[in-house]
Amino acid sequence: MASQQFQKYSVLIASTVAFTVCFMIWMMFGVIGIPIKKMLSLNATEFGLLTSTPVLTGALSRIFLGAWTDKYGGRIVLFILMLSCVIPIYLISYATEYWQFLVLGLFVGLAGGSFSVGTPYVARWFEKSQQGFAMGVFGAGNSGAAVNKFIAPVLVVSFGWAFVPQVYAAILLVTAILFWFFSYSNPNHLVGKSVTLREQLAVLKDPRVWKYCQFYSIVFGGYVALALWMVQYYVGEYGFDMKHAALLAACFSLPGGVLRAVGGWLSDKYGAHQVTWWVLWVSWVCLFLLSYPQTDFTIKTVDGTTTFHIGLNVWVFTALMGVVGVAWAFGKASVFKYISDEFPSNIGAVSGIVGLAGGLGGFILPIMFGALQDITGIRSTCFMLLYGVVWVSLIWMYLTEVRRMDLMKSH
């Protein structure tokens, strides 16, 4: 029998690899959606719906998957989840109509629910002082969004878009088998069988849960939405081909995933509140700058008219996106540190609810990005929308945490 120490790290590594592959598949339409958009002559709103459809089921399934993990254990739930996605992913390569992509996308989206299985599964193997780090390492599987941007464009250019889901289905099947052999179960980690789903969902009455849902809808929902949106944004705004656009978009996706572990460590050291507060302010500044559209304006001077151009060039834009990616990586970890600190006996159910909110953000935002672009004709409206969401989070956090701390100090 392997030692407890070996088991917990084996579980962490196996779960992180599995989640990375699941996330890569979840983000698949962010790349293959571009040739599909051309093939089906989709507008920006229809493209937004196509890319975000998998995110919807990934979000809605999280609440049940988190509760099932508490009850049956993460190993069996994650294994079955991965196996159930293999065939729908493969069938995407045979789809020809818009509705077929949407229906199959709903089934493929279950892969995104893997987060709410792995988070409580991994966290329970570690001491409370290490849980932020452990969940951060697991959450670094978000970098699957960047892995998708490295693999999918090469496959699309070399073999056509239909080859991507076939390769991804094979990768997922192999990953599921490896996960089963390198993961473990611990009966002590299960919530009592008598606990019902209704009892687990009773935490919805706690206003803190709603606040963490709001935070997560921006740091995770915004991350998912931009990970899906940025390849075609670079193609449309700056005129890059798909391969180069995907590489630049990965400058946001990669740190936004990999550095989540650092965010977990920072949250363990400085506390969830401190990290989240700074994350929101950094996001606010960057999104304000990213919101400004490419603008030409003419001023009448004493010597005639002078025309000025204001707008971000591709390198400044990419640098700001990278900073946002880092900030949101830290934020994703700090929100879950809040959960493990304040709801230790209900991590699965609460992480499922908060994950649901984040996933719904990732579903709704790309559709809103497309609708705003179709209505205004301005691509940077996606950043204007996110800027507004960050404003709401900052105000909410100030009223419920920062102001309260100041009042306590004054007394």
C-alpha positions in Angstrom: 0.0 0.0 0.0 1.4 3.3 -1.1 2.1 5.8 1.7 -0.3 8.7 2.3 2.4 11.2 1.2 2.9 9.5 -2.1 -0.8 9.1 -2.6 -1.7 12.8 -2.1 0.9 14.0 -4.6 0.0 11.3 -7.1 -3.6 12.4 -6.8 -2.6 16.0 -7.3 -0.5 15.3 -10.4 -3.0 12.9 -12.0 -5.9 15.2 -11.4 -4.1 18.3 -12.7 -3.1 16.5 -15.9 -6.7 15.3 -16.3 -8.1 18.7 -15.8 -5.6 20.3 -18.2 -6.8 17.9 -21.0 -10.5 18.5 -20.1 -10.0 22.3 -20.2 -8.1 22.0 -23.5 -11.2 20.2 -25.0 -13.6 22.7 -23.3 -11.9 25.6 -25.2 -11.7 23.7 -28.5 -14.3 25.9 -30.3 -12.2 29.0 -29.6 -9.9 27.8 -32.5 -11.9 25.4 -34.7 -14.8 27.8 -34.4 -13.0 30.2 -36.8 -13.0 27.9 -39.9 -16.5 26.7 -38.9 -17.7 30.4 -38.7 -16.4 30.9 -42.3 -18.0 27.6 -43.4 -21.4 28.4 -42.0 -21.2 32.2 -42.6 -21.9 33.0 -38.9 -22.1 36.6 -37.5 -20.3 37.6 -34.3 -23.3 36.7 -32.0 -23.7 33.3 -33.6 -19.9 32.7 -33.2 -20.2 33.7 -29.6 -23.0 31.2 -29.0 -21.0 28.4 -30.8 -17.9 29.0 -28.7 -19.8 29.3 -25.4 -22.3 26.4 -25.7 -19.9 23.9 -24.2 -19.3 26.3 -21.3 -23.0 26.2 -20.5 -23.2 22.5 -19.7 -19.8 22.7 -18.1 -21.2 25.3 -15.7 -24.6 23.7 -15.0 -23.1 20.3 -14.3 -20.7 21.7 -11.7 -23.2 22.0 -9.0 -24.2 18.4 -9.2 -20.6 17.1 -9.8 -19.3 18.9 -6.8 -22.0 17.4 -4.6 -21.5 13.9 -6.1 -17.8 14.3 -5.4 -18.5 14.9 -1.7 -20.7 11.8 -1.7 -19.0 9.3 -3.9 -15.4 10.5 -4.2 -13.6 12.4 -6.9 -11.8 9.4 -8.4 -14.8 7.5 -9.8 -16.7 10.7 -10.7 -13.9 12.2 -12.7 -13.1 8.9 -14.5 -16.7 8.4 -15.6 -17.0 12.0 -16.6 -14.0 11.8 -18.9 -15.2 8.6 -20.5 -18.6 10.0 -21.2 -17.2 12.9 -23.3 -15.0 10.8 -25.7 -17.7 9.8 -28.2 -19.5 13.3 -28.4 -16.1 14.9 -29.0 -15.3 12.5 -31.8 -18.7 13.1 -33.5 -18.0 16.8 -33.9 -15.7 16.0 -36.8 -18.8 14.7 -38.7 -21.1 17.7 -38.0 -22.2 19.9 -40.9 -25.1 22.0 -39.6 -25.0 24.8 -37.0 -27.5 23.0 -34.7 -25.4 19.9 -34.8 -22.3 21.8 -33.5 -24.5 23.3 -30.7 -26.0 20.0 -29.6 -22.6 18.2 -29.6 -21.1 21.2 -27.9 -23.5 20.8 -25.0 -22.3 17.2 -24.4 -18.6 18.1 -24.8 -19.2 20.8 -22.2 -19.4 18.2 -19.5 -15.6 18.1 -19.6 -15.6 21.6 -18.1 -17.4 20.2 -15.0 -14.2 18.4 -14.1 -13.1 21.4 -12.1 -15.8 20.9 -9.5 -14.8 17.3 -9.1 -11.0 17.8 -8.9 -11.1 20.8 -6.5 -12.6 19.1 -3.5 -11.0 15.8 -4.4 -7.5 17.3 -4.3 -8.1 19.7 -1.4 -9.1 16.9 1.0 -5.8 15.2 0.6 -3.9 18.2 2.0 -3.7 20.0 5.3 -5.6 23.3 5.6 -2.4 25.3 5.5 -1.6 23.7 2.1 -5.0 23.7 0.5 -4.7 27.0 -1.2 -1.5 25.8 -2.9 -2.9 22.4 -3.8 -6.1 23.9 -5.3 -3.9 26.4 -7.1 -1.7 23.6 -8.7 -4.8 21.7 -9.7 -6.4 24.9 -11.1 -3.3 25.5 -13.2 -5.0 23.0 -15.5 -6.7 26.1 -16.8 -3.6 26.4 -19.0 -5.3 23.8 -21.1 -6.8 26.9 -22.8 -3.2 27.8 -23.9 -2.4 24.1 -24.8 -5.4 24.2 -27.1 -4.0 27.3 -28.8 -0.7 25.6 -29.5 -2.1 22.3 -30.8 -5.4 23.1 -32.5 -4.1 25.7 -35.0 -1.3 23.4 -36.2 -3.8 20.5 -36.7 -6.3 22.8 -38.5 -3.6 24.2 -40.9 -2.1 20.8 -41.6 -5.2 18.5 -41.7 -8.3 20.6 -41.5 -10.5 21.5 -38.5 -12.3 18.1 -38.4 -9.1 16.4 -37.4 -8.9 18.3 -34.1 -11.9 16.6 -32.3 -10.7 13.2 -33.5 -7.3 13.8 -31.9 -8.8 15.3 -28.8 -11.1 12.3 -28.3 -8.1 9.9 -28.4 -6.1 12.1 -26.0 -9.0 12.2 -23.5 -9.5 8.4 -23.6 -5.8 7.8 -22.8 -5.9 10.4 -20.1 -8.9 8.8 -18.4 -7.1 5.4 -18.3 -3.9 6.9 -16.9 -5.9 8.9 -14.3 -7.5 5.7 -13.0 -4.2 4.0 -12.5 -2.4 6.9 -10.8 -5.3 8.2 -8.5 -6.5 6.9 -5.2 -9.7 6.9 -3.0 -9.9 7.7 0.7 -13.3 6.8 2.4 -12.6 9.4 5.1 -13.0 12.2 2.5 -16.6 11.4 1.8 -19.5 13.3 3.2 -22.0 11.0 5.0 -24.4 9.2 2.8 -27.4 10.7 4.7 -26.5 14.2 3.4 -28.9 15.2 0.6 -28.3 17.5 -2.3 -30.8 19.9 -0.8 -28.9 20.0 2.5 -25.6 20.6 0.6 -27.2 23.4 -1.4 -28.5 25.1 1.8 -25.2 27.2 1.6 -27.0 29.3 -1.0 -28.7 31.1 1.9 -25.2 32.4 2.9 -24.6 35.9 1.3 -20.9 35.2 1.2 -21.4 32.5 -1.4 -23.2 34.9 -3.7 -20.3 37.4 -3.3 -17.7 34.7 -4.2 -19.9 33.8 -7.2 -19.6 37.5 -8.4 -15.8 37.5 -7.9 -15.5 34.2 -9.8 -17.7 35.3 -12.7 -15.0 37.8 -13.6 -11.7 36.1 -12.7 -12.8 32.7 -14.2 -15.8 33.6 -16.4 -13.9 36.5 -17.9 -10.9 34.3 -18.4 -12.9 31.6 -20.2 -14.7 34.2 -22.3 -11.5 35.9 -23.4 -9.7 32.6 -24.0 -12.5 31.7 -26.4 -12.7 35.2 -28.0 -9.1 36.3 -28.4 -7.9 34.3 -31.4 -10.6 35.8 -33.6 -10.1 39.2 -32.0 -6.4 39.2 -33.1 -7.4 38.0 -36.6 -10.1 40.7 -36.9 -8.4 43.7 -35.1 -4.8 43.2 -36.1 -5.0 41.1 -39.3 -3.0 38.0 -38.1 -3.4 34.5 -39.5 -4.8 31.9 -37.2 -1.5 30.4 -36.1 0.1 33.7 -35.1 -3.2 35.0 -33.5 -3.3 31.8 -31.4 0.3 32.3 -30.2 -0.4 35.9 -29.1 -3.7 34.9 -27.5 -1.7 32.3 -25.5 0.2 35.2 -23.8 -3.1 35.7 -21.9 -4.2 32.0 -21.5 -0.9 30.5 -20.4 -0.1 32.8 -17.4 -3.9 32.8 -16.6 -3.7 29.1 -16.0 -0.1 28.2 -14.9 0.3 30.9 -12.3 -2.9 29.9 -10.4 -0.6 27.8 -8.2 1.4 30.9 -7.3 -2.0 32.6 -6.5 -2.7 29.7 -4.2 0.6 30.1 -2.4 0.1 33.9 -2.1 -3.5 33.3 -0.7 -2.1 30.9 1.9 0.5 33.4 2.9 -1.3 36.8 2.8 -5.0 35.7 2.9 -7.7 35.5 0.3 -9.0 39.0 1.0 -5.7 40.8 0.4 -5.0 38.9 -2.9 -8.5 39.3 -4.3 -8.5 43.1 -3.5 -5.3 43.7 -5.5 -6.5 41.4 -8.3 -9.6 43.5 -8.8 -7.8 46.8 -8.9 -5.1 45.6 -11.4 -8.0 44.3 -13.6 -9.8 47.6 -13.3 -6.8 49.6 -14.6 -5.9 47.2 -17.4 -9.5 46.8 -18.7 -9.9 50.6 -18.7 -7.0 50.9 -21.1 -8.0 47.9 -23.2 -11.5 49.3 -23.6 -10.4 52.3 -25.6 -11.1 51.6 -29.3 -8.8 52.5 -32.2 -9.7 56.2 -32.7 -8.8 58.9 -35.3 -9.9 62.4 -34.4 -9.3 65.8 -36.1 -8.6 69.0 -34.3 -8.8 72.5 -35.9 -5.7 74.5 -35.2 -4.4 77.9 -36.3 -2.6 76.3 -39.1 -5.5 74.2 -40.3 -6.6 70.7 -39.2 -4.5 68.1 -37.5 -5.5 64.4 -37.2 -4.4 62.3 -34.3 -4.6 58.5 -33.8 -5.2 56.9 -30.4 -5.2 53.1 -30.0 -3.2 50.3 -28.6 -0.7 48.6 -30.9 -0.5 44.9 -30.8 2.4 44.7 -28.4 1.0 47.0 -25.7 -2.4 45.2 -26.1 -0.7 41.8 -25.6 1.3 43.0 -22.6 -1.9 44.3 -20.9 -3.7 41.1 -21.7 -0.8 39.2 -20.1 -1.1 41.3 -16.9 -4.8 40.6 -16.8 -4.1 36.9 -17.2 -1.7 36.9 -14.3 -4.1 38.9 -12.1 -7.0 36.5 -12.9 -4.8 33.5 -12.2 -4.2 34.8 -8.7 -7.9 35.7 -8.3 -9.1 32.2 -9.3 -6.9 30.7 -6.5 -7.8 33.4 -3.9 -11.6 32.9 -4.4 -11.2 29.2 -3.7 -9.0 29.9 -0.7 -12.0 31.9 0.7 -14.1 28.7 0.2 -11.7 26.3 1.9 -11.3 28.7 4.8 -14.9 29.4 5.4 -16.7 26.2 4.2 -14.3 23.4 5.1 -17.0 20.7 5.5 -18.8 21.7 2.3 -16.0 22.5 -0.2 -17.6 20.3 -2.9 -21.1 21.9 -2.8 -19.8 25.5 -2.4 -17.1 25.1 -5.1 -19.8 23.6 -7.4 -22.0 26.7 -6.9 -19.2 29.2 -7.3 -17.9 27.2 -10.3 -21.4 27.3 -11.8 -21.4 31.1 -11.5 -17.9 31.3 -13.1 -19.0 28.9 -15.9 -22.2 30.9 -16.5 -20.1 34.0 -16.9 -17.9 32.1 -19.4 -21.1 31.2 -21.3 -22.9 34.5 -21.3 -20.0 36.8 -21.9 -18.9 35.6 -25.4 -22.5 35.9 -26.5 -22.7 39.4 -25.1 -19.3 40.2 -26.7 -20.7 39.1 -30.1 -24.0 41.0 -29.6 -22.2 44.2 -28.6 -19.8 44.0 -31.6 -22.7 43.4 -34.0 -24.7 46.3 -32.5 -21.8 48.9 -32.2 -19.2 47.6 -34.7 -16.6 48.2 -32.0 -14.5 45.2 -31.0 -13.2 46.6 -27.8 -16.8 46.7 -26.3 -15.9 43.3 -24.9 -13.4 45.0 -22.5 -15.9 47.7 -21.7 -18.3 45.1 -20.5 -15.7 43.4 -18.4 -14.7 46.7 -16.9 -18.2 47.2 -15.7 -18.3 43.8 -14.1 -15.0 44.5 -12.2 -16.6 47.8 -10.9 -19.5 45.8 -9.4 -17.0 43.4 -7.7 -14.9 46.2 -6.3 -17.9 48.0 -4.8 -19.3 44.8 -3.3 -16.0 43.9 -1.8 -15.5 47.4 -0.4 -18.9 47.4 1.3 -18.7 43.9 2.7 -15.0 43.6 3.6 -12.8 46.7 3.3 -15.3 49.1 5.0 -16.1 46.6 7.7 -12.4 46.1 8.5 -11.9 49.9 8.7 -14.9 50.2 11.1 -13.6 47.4 13.3 -10.2 49.2 13.5 -11.9 52.5 14.4 -13.6 50.8 17.3 
